[in-house]
Amino acid sequence: MDRIWYQNLVKPSFTPNGEIFAPVWSVLYFLIFLSLMFFILSKNQGKMLGYIFFSLQILFNFLWYYVFFIRHNISLSFFVILLLLIFIVLNIVFFYKKSKIAAFMLLPYLLWVCFASVLNFGIMELN
């Protein structure tokens, strides 16, 4: 991650201190992992679509990091984070049909990515 580039960006006033991101993402990735485990262990059939949605939201999660922090493309990263939100919602909806616990474990992730989307938009507008 290019910390100098990020530090030099004009950010919205509600941007959290940079030290908060690592602990928040650690908890979120743990919940995402647990969610997947509950989904895998559910006794339901026909889970392929859930695996596809899960894989796509993880892909867009990592793609967002690459586009924002490595490529420094704030506008494209905003588009990517919107796709990420769509696939998180689809993931939650499908997981809910097979394992309510798995779905509920993804809600903090959804809320954080909603916040991150607003933050991404604010950074895009200010820069």
CNS distance restraints for C-alpha pairs under 8 A (distance, minus, plus):
assign (resid   1 and name CA) (resid  69 and name CA) 5.65 0.50 0.50
assign (resid   1 and name CA) (resid  70 and name CA) 6.41 0.50 0.50
assign (resid   2 and name CA) (resid   6 and name CA) 6.46 0.50 0.50
assign (resid   2 and name CA) (resid  69 and name CA) 6.38 0.50 0.50
assign (resid   2 and name CA) (resid  70 and name CA) 7.03 0.50 0.50
assign (resid   3 and name CA) (resid   7 and name CA) 5.90 0.50 0.50
assign (resid   4 and name CA) (resid   8 and name CA) 6.15 0.50 0.50
assign (resid   5 and name CA) (resid   9 and name CA) 6.60 0.50 0.50
assign (resid   6 and name CA) (resid  69 and name CA) 7.60 0.50 0.50
assign (resid   9 and name CA) (resid 123 and name CA) 7.36 0.50 0.50
assign (resid   9 and name CA) (resid 127 and name CA) 6.81 0.50 0.50
assign (resid  10 and name CA) (resid 123 and name CA) 6.49 0.50 0.50
assign (resid  10 and name CA) (resid 126 and name CA) 5.92 0.50 0.50
assign (resid  10 and name CA) (resid 127 and name CA) 6.21 0.50 0.50
assign (resid  11 and name CA) (resid  15 and name CA) 6.47 0.50 0.50
assign (resid  11 and name CA) (resid 119 and name CA) 7.92 0.50 0.50
assign (resid  11 and name CA) (resid 122 and name CA) 6.86 0.50 0.50
assign (resid  11 and name CA) (resid 123 and name CA) 5.23 0.50 0.50
assign (resid  11 and name CA) (resid 126 and name CA) 6.82 0.50 0.50
assign (resid  12 and name CA) (resid 119 and name CA) 6.96 0.50 0.50
assign (resid  12 and name CA) (resid 122 and name CA) 5.78 0.50 0.50
assign (resid  12 and name CA) (resid 123 and name CA) 6.52 0.50 0.50
assign (resid  12 and name CA) (resid 126 and name CA) 7.67 0.50 0.50
assign (resid  15 and name CA) (resid 119 and name CA) 6.86 0.50 0.50
assign (resid  16 and name CA) (resid  20 and name CA) 6.82 0.50 0.50
assign (resid  17 and name CA) (resid  21 and name CA) 7.87 0.50 0.50
assign (resid  19 and name CA) (resid  23 and name CA) 7.82 0.50 0.50
assign (resid  20 and name CA) (resid  24 and name CA) 6.24 0.50 0.50
assign (resid  21 and name CA) (resid  25 and name CA) 6.00 0.50 0.50
assign (resid  22 and name CA) (resid  26 and name CA) 6.07 0.50 0.50
assign (resid  23 and name CA) (resid  27 and name CA) 6.35 0.50 0.50
assign (resid  24 and name CA) (resid  28 and name CA) 6.18 0.50 0.50
assign (resid  25 and name CA) (resid  29 and name CA) 5.90 0.50 0.50
assign (resid  26 and name CA) (resid  30 and name CA) 6.23 0.50 0.50
assign (resid  27 and name CA) (resid  31 and name CA) 6.26 0.50 0.50
assign (resid  28 and name CA) (resid  32 and name CA) 6.07 0.50 0.50
assign (resid  28 and name CA) (resid 108 and name CA) 7.08 0.50 0.50
assign (resid  28 and name CA) (resid 109 and name CA) 5.82 0.50 0.50
assign (resid  29 and name CA) (resid  33 and name CA) 6.07 0.50 0.50
assign (resid  30 and name CA) (resid  34 and name CA) 6.20 0.50 0.50
assign (resid  31 and name CA) (resid  35 and name CA) 5.95 0.50 0.50
assign (resid  31 and name CA) (resid 105 and name CA) 5.74 0.50 0.50
assign (resid  31 and name CA) (resid 106 and name CA) 6.77 0.50 0.50
assign (resid  32 and name CA) (resid  36 and name CA) 6.30 0.50 0.50
assign (resid  32 and name CA) (resid 105 and name CA) 6.87 0.50 0.50
assign (resid  32 and name CA) (resid 106 and name CA) 6.12 0.50 0.50
assign (resid  32 and name CA) (resid 109 and name CA) 7.66 0.50 0.50
assign (resid  33 and name CA) (resid  37 and name CA) 6.30 0.50 0.50
assign (resid  34 and name CA) (resid  38 and name CA) 6.21 0.50 0.50
assign (resid  34 and name CA) (resid 102 and name CA) 7.32 0.50 0.50
assign (resid  34 and name CA) (resid 105 and name CA) 7.49 0.50 0.50
assign (resid  35 and name CA) (resid  39 and name CA) 6.19 0.50 0.50
assign (resid  35 and name CA) (resid 101 and name CA) 7.22 0.50 0.50
assign (resid  35 and name CA) (resid 102 and name CA) 4.11 0.50 0.50
assign (resid  35 and name CA) (resid 103 and name CA) 6.80 0.50 0.50
assign (resid  35 and name CA) (resid 105 and name CA) 5.63 0.50 0.50
assign (resid  35 and name CA) (resid 106 and name CA) 6.73 0.50 0.50
assign (resid  36 and name CA) (resid  40 and name CA) 6.04 0.50 0.50
assign (resid  36 and name CA) (resid 102 and name CA) 6.63 0.50 0.50
assign (resid  37 and name CA) (resid  41 and name CA) 6.08 0.50 0.50
assign (resid  37 and name CA) (resid 102 and name CA) 7.83 0.50 0.50
assign (resid  38 and name CA) (resid  42 and name CA) 6.11 0.50 0.50
assign (resid  38 and name CA) (resid  99 and name CA) 6.87 0.50 0.50
assign (resid  38 and name CA) (resid 101 and name CA) 7.06 0.50 0.50
assign (resid  38 and name CA) (resid 102 and name CA) 5.38 0.50 0.50
assign (resid  39 and name CA) (resid  95 and name CA) 6.60 0.50 0.50
assign (resid  39 and name CA) (resid  98 and name CA) 6.83 0.50 0.50
assign (resid  39 and name CA) (resid  99 and name CA) 5.84 0.50 0.50
assign (resid  39 and name CA) (resid 102 and name CA) 5.71 0.50 0.50
assign (resid  42 and name CA) (resid  98 and name CA) 6.67 0.50 0.50
assign (resid  42 and name CA) (resid  99 and name CA) 6.32 0.50 0.50
assign (resid  44 and name CA) (resid  98 and name CA) 6.09 0.50 0.50
assign (resid  47 and name CA) (resid  51 and name CA) 6.57 0.50 0.50
assign (resid  47 and name CA) (resid  98 and name CA) 7.72 0.50 0.50
assign (resid  48 and name CA) (resid  52 and name CA) 6.31 0.50 0.50
assign (resid  49 and name CA) (resid  53 and name CA) 6.18 0.50 0.50
assign (resid  49 and name CA) (resid  94 and name CA) 7.54 0.50 0.50
assign (resid  50 and name CA) (resid  54 and name CA) 6.00 0.50 0.50
assign (resid  50 and name CA) (resid  91 and name CA) 6.18 0.50 0.50
assign (resid  50 and name CA) (resid  94 and name CA) 5.69 0.50 0.50
assign (resid  50 and name CA) (resid  95 and name CA) 6.21 0.50 0.50
assign (resid  51 and name CA) (resid  55 and name CA) 5.98 0.50 0.50
assign (resid  52 and name CA) (resid  56 and name CA) 6.11 0.50 0.50
assign (resid  53 and name CA) (resid  57 and name CA) 6.16 0.50 0.50
assign (resid  53 and name CA) (resid  87 and name CA) 5.95 0.50 0.50
assign (resid  53 and name CA) (resid  88 and name CA) 7.52 0.50 0.50
assign (resid  53 and name CA) (resid  90 and name CA) 6.47 0.50 0.50
assign (resid  53 and name CA) (resid  91 and name CA) 5.08 0.50 0.50
assign (resid  54 and name CA) (resid  58 and name CA) 6.28 0.50 0.50
assign (resid  54 and name CA) (resid  87 and name CA) 7.54 0.50 0.50
assign (resid  54 and name CA) (resid  88 and name CA) 7.50 0.50 0.50
assign (resid  54 and name CA) (resid  91 and name CA) 5.67 0.50 0.50
assign (resid  55 and name CA) (resid  59 and name CA) 6.07 0.50 0.50
assign (resid  56 and name CA) (resid  60 and name CA) 6.12 0.50 0.50
assign (resid  56 and name CA) (resid  84 and name CA) 7.93 0.50 0.50
assign (resid  56 and name CA) (resid  87 and name CA) 6.62 0.50 0.50
assign (resid  57 and name CA) (resid  61 and name CA) 5.99 0.50 0.50
assign (resid  57 and name CA) (resid  84 and name CA) 5.40 0.50 0.50
assign (resid  57 and name CA) (resid  85 and name CA) 7.82 0.50 0.50
assign (resid  57 and name CA) (resid  87 and name CA) 5.10 0.50 0.50
assign (resid  57 and name CA) (resid  88 and name CA) 5.72 0.50 0.50
assign (resid  57 and name CA) (resid  91 and name CA) 7.63 0.50 0.50
assign (resid  58 and name CA) (resid  62 and name CA) 6.38 0.50 0.50
assign (resid  59 and name CA) (resid  63 and name CA) 6.01 0.50 0.50
assign (resid  60 and name CA) (resid  64 and name CA) 5.89 0.50 0.50
assign (resid  60 and name CA) (resid  80 and name CA) 6.46 0.50 0.50
assign (resid  60 and name CA) (resid  81 and name CA) 7.19 0.50 0.50
assign (resid  60 and name CA) (resid  83 and name CA) 7.06 0.50 0.50
assign (resid  60 and name CA) (resid  84 and name CA) 5.25 0.50 0.50
assign (resid  61 and name CA) (resid  65 and name CA) 6.77 0.50 0.50
assign (resid  61 and name CA) (resid  81 and name CA) 7.47 0.50 0.50
assign (resid  61 and name CA) (resid  84 and name CA) 6.28 0.50 0.50
assign (resid  62 and name CA) (resid  66 and name CA) 6.39 0.50 0.50
assign (resid  63 and name CA) (resid  67 and name CA) 6.06 0.50 0.50
assign (resid  63 and name CA) (resid  80 and name CA) 7.28 0.50 0.50
assign (resid  64 and name CA) (resid  68 and name CA) 5.92 0.50 0.50
assign (resid  64 and name CA) (resid  77 and name CA) 5.44 0.50 0.50
assign (resid  64 and name CA) (resid  80 and name CA) 5.73 0.50 0.50
assign (resid  64 and name CA) (resid  81 and name CA) 6.18 0.50 0.50
assign (resid  65 and name CA) (resid  69 and name CA) 5.62 0.50 0.50
assign (resid  65 and name CA) (resid  70 and name CA) 7.22 0.50 0.50
assign (resid  65 and name CA) (resid  77 and name CA) 7.92 0.50 0.50
assign (resid  66 and name CA) (resid  70 and name CA) 4.95 0.50 0.50
assign (resid  66 and name CA) (resid  71 and name CA) 6.33 0.50 0.50
assign (resid  67 and name CA) (resid  71 and name CA) 4.85 0.50 0.50
assign (resid  67 and name CA) (resid  72 and name CA) 6.17 0.50 0.50
assign (resid  67 and name CA) (resid  73 and name CA) 5.71 0.50 0.50
assign (resid  67 and name CA) (resid  74 and name CA) 7.48 0.50 0.50
assign (resid  67 and name CA) (resid  76 and name CA) 6.93 0.50 0.50
assign (resid  67 and name CA) (resid  77 and name CA) 5.46 0.50 0.50
assign (resid  68 and name CA) (resid  72 and name CA) 4.78 0.50 0.50
assign (resid  68 and name CA) (resid  73 and name CA) 5.39 0.50 0.50
assign (resid  68 and name CA) (resid  74 and name CA) 5.61 0.50 0.50
assign (resid  68 and name CA) (resid  76 and name CA) 7.84 0.50 0.50
assign (resid  68 and name CA) (resid  77 and name CA) 5.33 0.50 0.50
assign (resid  69 and name CA) (resid  73 and name CA) 7.93 0.50 0.50
assign (resid  73 and name CA) (resid  77 and name CA) 6.08 0.50 0.50
assign (resid  74 and name CA) (resid  78 and name CA) 6.28 0.50 0.50
assign (resid  74 and name CA) (resid 120 and name CA) 7.26 0.50 0.50
assign (resid  74 and name CA) (resid 123 and name CA) 7.50 0.50 0.50
assign (resid  74 and name CA) (resid 124 and name CA) 5.66 0.50 0.50
assign (resid  75 and name CA) (resid  79 and name CA) 6.66 0.50 0.50
assign (resid  75 and name CA) (resid 124 and name CA) 6.10 0.50 0.50
assign (resid  76 and name CA) (resid  80 and name CA) 6.24 0.50 0.50
assign (resid  77 and name CA) (resid  81 and name CA) 6.07 0.50 0.50
assign (resid  77 and name CA) (resid 120 and name CA) 7.67 0.50 0.50
assign (resid  78 and name CA) (resid  82 and name CA) 6.32 0.50 0.50
assign (resid  78 and name CA) (resid 117 and name CA) 6.83 0.50 0.50
assign (resid  78 and name CA) (resid 120 and name CA) 5.98 0.50 0.50
assign (resid  78 and name CA) (resid 121 and name CA) 6.40 0.50 0.50
assign (resid  78 and name CA) (resid 124 and name CA) 7.78 0.50 0.50
assign (resid  79 and name CA) (resid  83 and name CA) 6.50 0.50 0.50
assign (resid  80 and name CA) (resid  84 and name CA) 6.15 0.50 0.50
assign (resid  81 and name CA) (resid  85 and name CA) 6.17 0.50 0.50
assign (resid  81 and name CA) (resid 113 and name CA) 7.68 0.50 0.50
assign (resid  81 and name CA) (resid 117 and name CA) 6.24 0.50 0.50
assign (resid  82 and name CA) (resid  86 and name CA) 6.38 0.50 0.50
assign (resid  82 and name CA) (resid 117 and name CA) 7.14 0.50 0.50
assign (resid  83 and name CA) (resid  87 and name CA) 6.33 0.50 0.50
assign (resid  84 and name CA) (resid  88 and name CA) 6.11 0.50 0.50
assign (resid  85 and name CA) (resid  89 and name CA) 6.22 0.50 0.50
assign (resid  85 and name CA) (resid 110 and name CA) 7.05 0.50 0.50
assign (resid  85 and name CA) (resid 113 and name CA) 6.85 0.50 0.50
assign (resid  85 and name CA) (resid 114 and name CA) 7.20 0.50 0.50
assign (resid  86 and name CA) (resid  90 and name CA) 6.25 0.50 0.50
assign (resid  87 and name CA) (resid  91 and name CA) 5.82 0.50 0.50
assign (resid  88 and name CA) (resid  92 and name CA) 6.11 0.50 0.50
assign (resid  88 and name CA) (resid 106 and name CA) 7.91 0.50 0.50
assign (resid  88 and name CA) (resid 110 and name CA) 6.49 0.50 0.50
assign (resid  89 and name CA) (resid  93 and name CA) 6.12 0.50 0.50
assign (resid  89 and name CA) (resid 110 and name CA) 7.42 0.50 0.50
assign (resid  90 and name CA) (resid  94 and name CA) 6.11 0.50 0.50
assign (resid  91 and name CA) (resid  95 and name CA) 5.95 0.50 0.50
assign (resid  91 and name CA) (resid 103 and name CA) 7.78 0.50 0.50
assign (resid  92 and name CA) (resid  96 and name CA) 5.93 0.50 0.50
assign (resid  92 and name CA) (resid 102 and name CA) 7.92 0.50 0.50
assign (resid  92 and name CA) (resid 103 and name CA) 4.82 0.50 0.50
assign (resid  92 and name CA) (resid 104 and name CA) 7.60 0.50 0.50
assign (resid  92 and name CA) (resid 106 and name CA) 6.58 0.50 0.50
assign (resid  92 and name CA) (resid 107 and name CA) 7.79 0.50 0.50
assign (resid  93 and name CA) (resid  97 and name CA) 6.77 0.50 0.50
assign (resid  93 and name CA) (resid 103 and name CA) 7.14 0.50 0.50
assign (resid  94 and name CA) (resid  98 and name CA) 6.98 0.50 0.50
assign (resid  94 and name CA) (resid 103 and name CA) 7.98 0.50 0.50
assign (resid  95 and name CA) (resid  99 and name CA) 5.59 0.50 0.50
assign (resid  95 and name CA) (resid 100 and name CA) 6.81 0.50 0.50
assign (resid  95 and name CA) (resid 102 and name CA) 6.13 0.50 0.50
assign (resid  95 and name CA) (resid 103 and name CA) 5.12 0.50 0.50
assign (resid  96 and name CA) (resid 100 and name CA) 4.49 0.50 0.50
assign (resid  96 and name CA) (resid 101 and name CA) 7.57 0.50 0.50
assign (resid  96 and name CA) (resid 102 and name CA) 6.92 0.50 0.50
assign (resid  96 and name CA) (resid 103 and name CA) 4.87 0.50 0.50
assign (resid  96 and name CA) (resid 104 and name CA) 7.74 0.50 0.50
assign (resid  99 and name CA) (resid 103 and name CA) 6.47 0.50 0.50
assign (resid 100 and name CA) (resid 104 and name CA) 6.17 0.50 0.50
assign (resid 101 and name CA) (resid 105 and name CA) 6.20 0.50 0.50
assign (resid 102 and name CA) (resid 106 and name CA) 6.92 0.50 0.50
assign (resid 103 and name CA) (resid 107 and name CA) 7.10 0.50 0.50
assign (resid 105 and name CA) (resid 109 and name CA) 7.99 0.50 0.50
assign (resid 106 and name CA) (resid 110 and name CA) 6.32 0.50 0.50
assign (resid 107 and name CA) (resid 111 and name CA) 6.22 0.50 0.50
assign (resid 108 and name CA) (resid 112 and name CA) 6.10 0.50 0.50
assign (resid 109 and name CA) (resid 113 and name CA) 6.11 0.50 0.50
assign (resid 110 and name CA) (resid 114 and name CA) 6.12 0.50 0.50
assign (resid 111 and name CA) (resid 115 and name CA) 6.33 0.50 0.50
assign (resid 112 and name CA) (resid 116 and name CA) 6.06 0.50 0.50
assign (resid 113 and name CA) (resid 117 and name CA) 5.93 0.50 0.50
assign (resid 114 and name CA) (resid 118 and name CA) 6.49 0.50 0.50
assign (resid 115 and name CA) (resid 119 and name CA) 6.22 0.50 0.50
assign (resid 116 and name CA) (resid 120 and name CA) 5.91 0.50 0.50
assign (resid 117 and name CA) (resid 121 and name CA) 6.09 0.50 0.50
assign (resid 118 and name CA) (resid 122 and name CA) 6.15 0.50 0.50
assign (resid 119 and name CA) (resid 123 and name CA) 6.19 0.50 0.50
assign (resid 120 and name CA) (resid 124 and name CA) 6.09 0.50 0.50
assign (resid 121 and name CA) (resid 125 and name CA) 6.15 0.50 0.50
assign (resid 122 and name CA) (resid 126 and name CA) 6.12 0.50 0.50
assign (resid 123 and name CA) (resid 127 and name CA) 5.99 0.50 0.50
